[in-house]
Amino acid sequence: MTKHITRDQSDAKPRIHRDNTLKFFEQRAARAQELGAIKAVLYQDKHPTLAEARDRAEKEALLPVLDTRPGDRVLDVGCGVGRWTSILSERCSYYHGLDFSPGLIDYARRSHAHRTNVQFSVASADDFSLSSLGSQAPFDLILCCGIYIYLNDEEIVSSGRCIADAAGHNARAIFREPIALKQRLTIKDHYSEELEADYNAIYRSKEDLMSLLSLHMAPAGFKLIHDAPMYDDPALNNRTDTKQHFFVLERS
Ligand SMILES: C[S@@+](CC[C@H](N)C(=O)[O-])C[C@H]1O[C@@H](n2cnc3c(N)ncnc32)[C@H](O)[C@@H]1O
């Protein structure tokens, strides 16, 4: 397998392949018991506490922004092991997590089997609808954490359309993503020593990510109402080329 890191020059946009990304997440699912659920999806495998610290900081900062209401129906796109499932299903009337990894969804289902207002589906972020999810009503709150770096540009556009079609009239959509600080960065079939696996991801600027998502979401009435860096504590961002950021879009 070719292993290289591409720092895109001019308008060259290398693609990543979904089969390779899926293989990576199936490996993470297989190691979830050994690594622990949080590390399985937030990584930092060689660091004893960073993933857990990020999980806490993210929930502390995003919960007020999510502004959950008891009657809310929540869709968690790319839900992984269901890191957000407990906290959201306890605050809202219904939680639905979707992820393209059967292994991660199996883990999420087993961990939350006792919850009566929770459902999970194996589905791709760029190819779902209310009817494919078996959902009776639109969603009020859509959460997407750390998934768009695994999609090519046109797949993000399609995902924005799926979200807009599945969202209710006054829905909010919250995105938390690592953002490229300088130029677009594609990691393609690169063996990561830390993750002990081949890794693929595309890091985009804030503007690029928002313009791809907005292509269908803006005409559907979604507006960006807030965006900010994810962590106040600089120690939680351990990369120099990328930084975690969140965006809140609201439909009115
Ligand atoms: C970094 S993990 C984050 C998981 C979860 N959102 C969280 O914050 O705990 C990225 C997740 O995106 C999922 N994913 C990647 N590409 C996807 C796709 N095309 N459709 C659905 N899920 C996808 C992976 O399986 C994985 O669960």
The ligand as a Gaussian input file, in Angstrom:
#p B3LYP/6-31G(d) Opt

LIG

0 1
 C      -13.640000      10.082000      15.267000
 S      -14.967000       8.947000      15.298000
 C      -16.184000       9.890000      16.202000
 C      -17.347000       9.078000      16.695000
 C      -18.420000       9.867000      17.437000
 N      -19.021000      10.874000      16.596000
 C      -17.823000      10.508000      18.671000
 O      -17.585000      11.733000      18.639000
 O      -17.598000       9.806000      19.634000
 C      -15.576000       9.078000      13.633000
 C      -16.814000       8.253000      13.378000
 O      -17.286000       8.513000      12.055000
 C      -17.750000       7.289000      11.524000
 N      -17.764000       7.431000      10.048000
 C      -16.723000       7.668000       9.223000
 N      -17.148000       7.750000       7.947000
 C      -18.495000       7.565000       7.975000
 C      -19.511000       7.544000       6.990000
 N      -19.237000       7.711000       5.679000
 N      -20.788000       7.359000       7.386000
 C      -21.100000       7.177000       8.701000
 N      -20.174000       7.164000       9.675000
 C      -18.892000       7.372000       9.327000
 C      -16.771000       6.257000      12.044000
 O      -17.240000       4.937000      11.959000
 C      -16.582000       6.750000      13.478000
 O      -17.526000       6.210000      14.345000

